[in-house]
Amino acid sequence: MTEEGLNQGRGGWLGGALTVLARIATVIAGASLVGMAVVEGWQVFARYVLNDSPSWTEPVALLLMSTVMMVGAAVGTRNDAHFGFFIAVEHTPVRLRRVLLAIARLIAIAVGLMLSIWGGRLLVDGWGVPMAGAPLPQGIVFLPFCVGGALIVVFAIERLITSPTSRTGA
């Protein structure tokens, strides 16, 4: 099935808007991955060539890694490319499959809500604390958890509503 066909099966204009959101998230995750590689490359060069290890590289690399992980997990939720027992689910009767997929998506929604809410609390609590080694607030470390958790909720709700009987939307 083409991506356009999937979008129509996922709710028309809303599915199209969520496809754009997923593409933006994928670009952010990809840019963060490249940024992490650049930062780590600079760390190695500065340490072993310049003999002057910058203090900011580790916290920035960890922030970028969290961004890749959380935003990537959200896109994985939308594409059903996350951990699951899909072979077992696909070989169950249709009614049981609907129940199992609904349970899995409800669990994803609960986890996304937890990540977003608790990440938000930690973000706010740590915003006034300076990050060790980098000129950033410590709370920014939790921003990817807020954004990624919210995206997981949105994409899991979309999957719950638009594709109740199949992982692939077919």
CORTA-V99363 format. One line per field, one symbol per residue. psi: psi as a letter, one per 20 degrees, with the letter a starting at -180 (. if undefined). A space follows every 10 residues. Layout:
# CORTA-V99363
psi = ???
This chain:
# CORTA-V99363
psi = prhghghhij kchghghhgg ghgghhgggg hhgggggggh ghggghghgi knoqhihghg hhghghgggg hhhghhghjk krprmhgggi jrqgghgggg hggghhgggg ggggggghhg ghgghjhipq ppiqlqqhhh highhggggg hggghhgghg gimiiqhij.
